[in-house]
Amino acid sequence: MNKQAIMSEVRDYFNITLGLMLYTFAFTVFLLPYEIVTGGIAGIGAVVFYATKFPVQYTFFIINAVLIVAALKILGWRFLMKTIYATFMLTALLELAQDVVMQPDGTFYKLLGEGNDFMSLVIGCMMTGTALAIVFLNNGSTGGTDIIAASVNKYRNISLGRVILLIDICIIGSCLFIDTFGPVEMRCKKVVFGFCTMFIECSMLDYVMNWQRQSVQFFIFSKRWQEIANAIAKTTDHSMTILDGHGWYSGKETKVICLMARKRESVTIFRLIKALDPNAFVSQGAVTGVYGEGFDQIKVKVPKKLKVKN
């Protein structure tokens, strides 16, 4: 493994750890003290326990073991190792954080005070959704339903948030049939709050994921086009297309650089252009999606009759 690959891995683990710390803070400070119902594998374990008294930890272990095996075959060793790391790290962080926020009487400190359950839900889920996106963007997973979402997303153009949303609907909705949650009114309240939790968290997850993946298209007109193209290729590792142009007013032949890049790379590209040719004419436009080498994969099935034989 070369130095660049090692640094990339270190950066991934560092960012995953930051995401897990954010998730831990949001969960223990804003969700846990107000007994907000959530989805995920922990939610499945709780529902099974309330219905059959089967221990939560056994349900959690069995389901995660199956999902980790599936992740090994579908997502590969690299994803699996980061999933195992995130699972153990999150467990340790949650245990530590609960000890910090727990009061002497055994209850959790409510930062927003009594009666602010919904506001705490909104703040907490916006943070947990952002935290999950950070973990996903760095090729990681917190385990559980995240593995299912990542596996589906690898082969189908279905967002991670939507997959988790569908799974959590089934988990949270099952609370209506568990008598131990209390009277019907209380069960309905928990389900409604659970659906709000699910919607806000998944919306934030998709928003952050899509924001980070936004791409832009550049058209660069410059007499020093070759120097600019060399600088961009060396700095960003992006390839580009050189188009032949003809100025209508000047009547002169010109070269146009056509470039696709991530939105976060825009500042770097503009700096390179300005350093080499401050008078360059540049057009930047947002694009809905970019698919192919260096960007996202095309995740659609091709009918057999349309496949081209090699």
Summary of the structure (lengths in Angstrom):
residues: 310
radius of gyration: 24.5
end to end distance: 33.4
largest distance: 83.0
contacts: 937
relative contact order: 0.11
helix: 65%
strand: 11%
